[in-house]
């Protein structure tokens, strides 16, 4: 009954990849030739690898192309379109640096902003869900953007900027957890409102709707014990934000830099797991799990 691993991987690695593309586009680092090829390869491996991982969560991955047609109403479609646009624009920008050793500044800025647009549209897939009060809050897109920009700063070696972003990210994540813990209870959603039968009288489940688990229970109902959640939150803050900053403030070495990146990735993976595991989807009311 674990949240889908493919979505967790997608949210973690695509955020890092598009965050790095953002800083490359903004000109925070301007590599050329083979150096530029290596930087863009790293960014695309993270970004595209994350996008590919997300397709494994689809019931019919072969139909993924159809998602692009619903851009007027679907944040998933907007995410896909924005991702394709950002990757194409940044490929043009990267080609200028690799083959002509020339920075096409305007194209880079457009591609960098589009990269952040991918992260924002991804976050809005969750933030617009009325069925998950914990996600339906401004902290959801804010954390997605902070993690992406901060992770990109980490990969590109901008120690001062990432220190500020990680401090802000840690504080915002703690606030998101604390405020989110009560959001389901204060949303006014209960068995009566979920079923629409409240006008009849007190509503309760007569018996479980299933004798075993099903897709909804596997995907949307996962309960984490309070003690375990508290421990995981501490571990998350330590790995994702605190330890990387400490390692990078020490005298520089490539080993410490790699450890800082690995620590951040491990922390963000744990953070994303908690994000989905503690979602408190209202469908849990139907199964008597809320």
C-alpha positions in Angstrom: 0.0 0.0 0.0 2.9 2.3 -0.6 2.4 5.4 -2.7 3.6 4.8 -6.3 7.3 4.8 -6.4 7.3 6.1 -10.0 5.6 9.3 -9.0 7.9 9.9 -6.1 10.9 9.4 -8.4 9.4 11.7 -11.0 8.7 14.5 -8.5 12.2 14.2 -7.0 14.4 13.9 -10.1 12.5 16.0 -12.6 12.5 18.9 -10.0 16.3 18.7 -9.7 16.7 18.5 -13.5 14.5 21.4 -14.3 16.0 23.4 -11.4 19.4 22.9 -12.9 18.1 23.9 -16.4 16.7 27.1 -14.8 20.1 28.2 -13.4 21.8 27.2 -16.7 19.2 29.3 -18.6 19.6 32.3 -16.3 23.4 32.3 -16.9 24.4 31.5 -13.3 27.0 29.3 -14.9 28.0 29.6 -18.5 29.9 26.5 -19.6 31.0 26.0 -23.2 32.1 23.2 -25.4 32.5 19.8 -23.7 31.8 21.4 -20.3 28.4 22.6 -21.5 27.7 19.2 -22.9 28.3 17.6 -19.5 26.2 20.1 -17.6 23.2 19.8 -20.0 23.6 16.0 -20.1 23.3 15.9 -16.3 20.2 18.2 -16.3 18.5 16.3 -19.1 19.2 12.9 -17.4 17.4 14.2 -14.2 14.6 16.0 -16.0 13.8 13.5 -18.8 14.5 10.5 -16.5 12.0 11.8 -14.1 9.4 12.3 -16.8 9.9 8.8 -18.1 9.5 7.4 -14.6 6.2 9.1 -14.3 4.8 7.2 -17.3 5.0 3.9 -15.4 2.3 5.2 -13.1 -0.2 5.5 -16.0 -2.6 2.7 -16.5 -1.9 2.8 -20.3 1.5 4.5 -20.9 1.0 4.1 -24.6 -1.9 6.6 -24.5 0.2 9.3 -22.8 0.2 11.4 -25.9 -3.5 12.0 -25.5 -2.9 13.9 -22.3 -1.6 16.8 -24.4 -5.0 17.5 -25.8 -6.7 18.6 -22.6 -4.6 21.7 -21.9 -7.6 23.9 -21.4 -8.7 22.1 -18.3 -5.9 19.7 -17.2 -2.8 20.7 -15.3 -1.3 17.4 -16.4 -1.7 18.4 -20.0 -0.2 21.8 -19.2 2.7 20.1 -17.5 3.4 17.9 -20.5 3.2 20.8 -23.0 5.4 23.0 -20.8 8.0 20.2 -20.4 8.3 19.7 -24.1 8.6 23.4 -24.7 11.2 23.9 -22.0 13.3 20.9 -23.2 13.3 22.1 -26.8 14.2 25.7 -26.0 16.9 24.6 -23.6 18.2 22.2 -26.2 18.6 25.2 -28.6 20.3 27.2 -25.9 22.6 24.3 -25.0 23.5 23.8 -28.6 24.7 27.3 -28.8 27.0 26.8 -25.9 28.3 23.4 -26.9 28.8 23.9 -30.7 29.3 27.7 -31.1 30.5 28.6 -27.6 27.9 31.4 -27.7 25.3 32.2 -25.1 21.9 33.0 -26.6 20.8 35.0 -23.5 17.1 35.6 -24.4 16.6 31.9 -25.4 18.2 30.9 -22.1 16.0 33.1 -20.0 12.9 31.8 -21.8 14.0 28.2 -21.4 14.9 28.8 -17.7 11.5 30.3 -16.9 9.7 27.6 -18.8 11.7 25.0 -16.8 10.2 26.6 -13.6 6.9 26.5 -15.4 7.1 22.7 -15.6 7.7 22.5 -11.8 4.8 24.9 -11.2 2.3 23.0 -13.4 3.4 19.7 -11.7 2.6 21.2 -8.3 -0.8 22.5 -9.4 -1.8 18.9 -10.3 -1.9 18.3 -6.6 -2.7 21.8 -5.3 -6.0 22.0 -7.2 -7.3 18.7 -5.8 -10.3 19.5 -3.6 -10.3 15.8 -2.5 -7.0 16.3 -0.6 -7.2 19.3 1.7 -3.6 18.9 2.8 -2.4 19.6 -0.7 -4.9 22.3 -1.6 -2.8 25.1 -0.2 -0.3 27.7 -1.4 2.5 25.9 0.3 2.3 23.0 -2.2 3.5 25.0 -5.3 5.8 27.1 -3.1 7.6 24.0 -1.8 7.9 22.5 -5.3 9.5 25.6 -6.6 11.8 26.1 -3.6 13.0 22.5 -3.8 13.6 22.7 -7.6 15.4 26.0 -7.5 17.4 25.0 -4.4 18.3 21.6 -5.8 19.4 23.2 -9.0 21.6 25.6 -7.0 23.1 22.6 -5.3 23.9 20.8 -8.5 25.4 24.0 -10.0 27.5 24.7 -6.9 26.0 28.0 -5.8 26.7 27.6 -2.1 25.5 31.0 -0.9 22.2 30.9 -2.8 21.4 27.3 -1.9 22.1 28.1 1.8 19.5 30.8 1.8 17.0 28.7 -0.2 17.5 25.6 2.0 16.9 27.6 5.2 13.7 29.0 3.6 12.8 25.5 2.4 13.2 23.9 5.8 11.2 26.6 7.5 8.4 26.4 4.8 8.3 22.6 4.9 7.9 22.6 8.7 5.1 25.2 8.4 3.4 23.1 5.6 3.5 20.0 7.8 2.1 21.7 10.9 -0.6 23.6 9.1 -1.4 20.5 6.9 -1.9 18.2 9.9 -5.2 19.9 10.8 -6.4 20.9 7.3 -8.5 17.7 6.8 -10.3 18.1 10.1 -11.0 21.8 9.5 -12.1 21.3 5.9 -15.6 20.4 7.0 -15.5 17.1 5.1 -16.9 14.1 6.8 -19.0 11.0 5.9 -22.1 13.1 5.6 -20.7 15.6 3.1 -18.7 13.0 1.2 -21.9 10.9 0.5 -24.3 13.8 0.3 -26.6 12.0 2.7 -26.2 14.4 5.7 -29.7 15.8 5.2 -31.1 12.4 6.2 -29.4 12.2 9.5 -26.1 10.9 11.0 -24.2 8.9 8.4 -22.0 5.9 9.3 -20.6 3.0 7.4 -22.7 -0.1 7.7 -19.9 -2.5 6.7 -16.7 -2.3 4.7 -17.3 -2.0 0.9 -14.6 -4.6 0.2 -13.3 -7.6 1.9 -9.8 -6.9 0.4 -7.8 -4.0 -1.0 -8.3 -2.4 -4.3 -6.8 0.3 -6.5 -8.2 3.2 -4.5 -7.1 1.8 -1.2 -3.6 1.2 -2.5 -3.2 4.6 -4.1 -5.1 7.0 -1.8 -5.3 5.5 1.6 -2.1 5.1 3.6 -1.8 5.8 7.3 1.5 6.7 8.9 1.8 6.5 12.7 2.4 9.8 14.4 5.7 8.7 16.0 7.0 7.3 12.7 5.9 10.5 10.8 7.7 12.7 13.4 10.9 10.7 13.0 10.7 10.8 9.2 10.1 14.5 9.2 13.3 15.1 11.3 15.3 12.8 9.0 13.9 14.6 6.0 14.9 18.1 7.3 18.3 16.8 8.2 19.1 15.1 5.0 17.4 17.4 2.5 18.4 20.8 4.0 20.8 20.7 7.0 23.5 18.2 6.1 24.0 19.5 2.5 24.6 23.0 3.8 27.0 21.8 6.4 29.0 19.7 3.9 29.3 22.5 1.5 30.4 25.0 4.1 33.4 22.8 4.9 36.6 23.2 2.9 35.6 22.2 -0.7 36.2 18.7 -1.9 34.5 16.7 -4.7 33.6 13.9 -2.2 31.8 16.3 0.1 30.0 17.8 -2.9 28.8 14.4 -4.0 27.7 13.5 -0.5 25.8 16.8 -0.2 23.9 15.9 -3.4 23.2 12.3 -2.4 22.0 13.5 1.1 19.6 16.1 -0.5 18.2 13.5 -3.0 17.6 11.0 -0.1 15.9 13.7 1.9 13.7 14.9 -0.9 12.7 11.2 -1.7 11.6 10.9 1.9 9.8 14.2 1.8 7.9 13.2 -1.3 7.0 9.8 0.2 5.5 11.6 3.2 3.8 14.0 0.8 1.8 11.1 -0.7 1.6 8.9 2.3 0.0 11.6 4.4 -2.3 12.9 1.7 -5.5 12.1 3.6 -7.7 11.7 0.5 -11.4 12.0 1.2 -12.0 8.6 -0.4 -10.7 7.2 2.9 -14.1 8.2 4.5 -15.9 5.7 2.2 -13.6 2.9 3.5 -13.9 4.0 7.1 -10.2 4.9 7.2 -10.7 8.6 8.2 
